[in-house]
Each structure stands twice: as C-alpha cells, then as structure tokens.
Amino acid sequence: MTNRFKALVLTQGDDGRTLCEERVLEASDLMDGDVDVAVEATTVNYKDGLAITGRSPVVRRWPMVPGVDLAGTVTASRSPLWREGDRVILNGWGVGETHYGAYAGLVRVKAEWLVALPERFSFQEAMAIGTAGYTAMLALLALERFGVSPDHGPALVTGAAGGVGSVAVSLLAGRGWHVVASTGRPAEAGWLGDLGAAEVVDRSELSASPKPLARERWAAGIDSVGGTTLANALAATRRQGAIAACGLAGGMELPGSVAPFILRGVALLGIDSVMAPRPLREEAWARLAADLAPGTLAHIEVPIGFADIVATAHAILEGRVRGRVVVTDVASATRA
C-alpha cells in the first residue's frame, strides 16, 4: 500500500445537504491510531446508507470517510497487539461516524478496535457477515445467556430478508430453532426457507397498533426493526421468553406497554454492537466461524464494486437489497 489512496469523503454543503465525492488522500490525512490497515473488503450497511444519503445524523464529524465495517491486512503497527501482515476485522467503534472509515484504501485505527479474522473466512466472507452478521450472533449469544432454547418454542426474526435478519435466520435454524421469519417481501419466502426459516409471515402481522398482550406465539426473537414491530413481537412472546433488539429501521419509539414484562416475565435484551468489549467480539466471531453452515454466505452475499457504493446506499434504504452486500474490489479500486 502506497501513502496515497482513493477514498469516498462526505462533506456538508452550505444548505446542510450531505455531499459525497471521491478524493485522493495520503496517510498523513488519516486520524489518530496505532495500527494501519490496508482495506481488502468492506460492505454497505443500513447505517452506511443513512450516512451517505444524509437521511439521519449518523455522521458527527466533518469531513468523514464513511464505512463502518472492514476486513484487511495490517501494514504497520505501533501496538504489541498486532504485527504487519495480520488479517483483521473491524466493526463499529464510531468508525465511519466520528473516525475515518472503511471506504478507503487505508485506515488508521486503535489496536483494541480490531479482532483477528478467523482462519475459516476470507476477507470477502468476513464482509458477507459484517456488522449485521456479527450483531445477529451477539443477539443469539444474549438469548442463550438468558436461558431460552429451541425446546421452549419458536424464534421470531423480524426484517428477515435484510442483513441482520438473513444471518439470524441461518444461525437460529442451525442451532435447532423453529424459525418464524417476518418480512415485507413475500417474494423472498423461498429464499428465506433455503436459509432455514420454517415459517414466513408478512410483516403486516406485526404492524398493527400494538395491544398490551397478544396470543403467545414465540419463545424468543431477534428484532432488527424496532418501533411498532418490536412492540407487537413482545406482546406475542411466551412466558419467560426474550426478544433481542438490535435495530431501529422502524423507529426509535416503543409504543407498547409493560404488560409482557410484568405479566409474562418477558425480557427485552438490548444489543450494542458498536461498543461491545473485545472479548465479546472475539466470542461472537469464534461462534460465527463454528456455527455458520457451509454455503450460507454464498447464498446471502451480493457482490458489488467500489464504484457502486453510493447507489447501493440508496437502494438499501429503499428496501431493494436482500442479504449482505460485499464490496470486493477495494484494494484495486482505491489505488491512487
């Protein structure tokens, strides 16, 4: 990696609009950190879509290089944790929001933000998982720590055709759960069935005005939608069940009641993938390497080029992307 490389850079116009352009940067332009990583692959998450389009105040420092996920090779390290040539992953920590992110040929980050890439995965496979898949595994680990298991009943996955949802369906099915996949795209029922969903329900079943309690349907759930969907999911959760919440595409408000919590002992488990401690991250990635069924990543991966990132950011917010986007040509596309 030379000291010059291409990057996507976000700035704010005089009218407050978010502008995105390709620039050539130098290593001296990077922010503080003790490890330099050549980016080999990245992805486009819902949060990346919000940042690039400016539809939500994700970016809190200007200018900013977006991109919250990366897999790459250490090119220089001033930390004893990493050596040149190590293969690493980064998810979260404010990268792409307050710290220059992955849509560049080179990043400079803090050593403790990085996790070793499991030997099983290539750079591209790691980004087919990305923050979405890693978050899905954090949610599964939280459900297991709470104590729910497949013999307690079905597991719900909301937003099942999206990044978190598609990996969650596969992971839960692989652990023996009867998976109920909720999606607003009924045409994806066959695809979700191939991932392991036993049932596919229309998201409209969870979009009505929530009642305090509903018929008990599932023992557990992974929710990436939030809002009314989460409130309805909780209302239909069985006694002593739990829902792991990790997304807010449907809104930040929770228009439900305390009834599921105090009358059925239901738990709402919050999942923080951005600032999760390093040991938990390592556990999640180790489990992903052990649990993901062969062929799953090829089934959910949507490969794109670096030049397609901006268009894909718009498409993902419009619900036109299923599975996991992988930007496979970062190294070649960012040579300056």
Secondary structure, DSSP 4 states (H G I P E B T S, - for coil): --SEEEEEEEEE-TTS-EEEEEEEEEGGGS-S-SEEEEEEEB---HHHHHHHHTSS----SSSB---SEEEEEEEEESSTT--TT-EEEEE-TTBTTTB--SSBSEEEE-GGGEEEPPTT--HHHHHHHHHHHHHHHHHHHHHHHHT--GGG--EEESSTTSHHHHHHHHHHHHTT--EEEEES-GGGHHHHHHHT-SEEEEGGGGTSPPPS-----EEEEEESS-HHHHHHHHHTEEEEEEEEE---TT-S-----SHHHHHS--EEEE---SS--HHHHHHHHHHHHHHSPTTHHHHHEEEE-GGGHHHHHHHHHTT---SEEEE--HHHHTB-
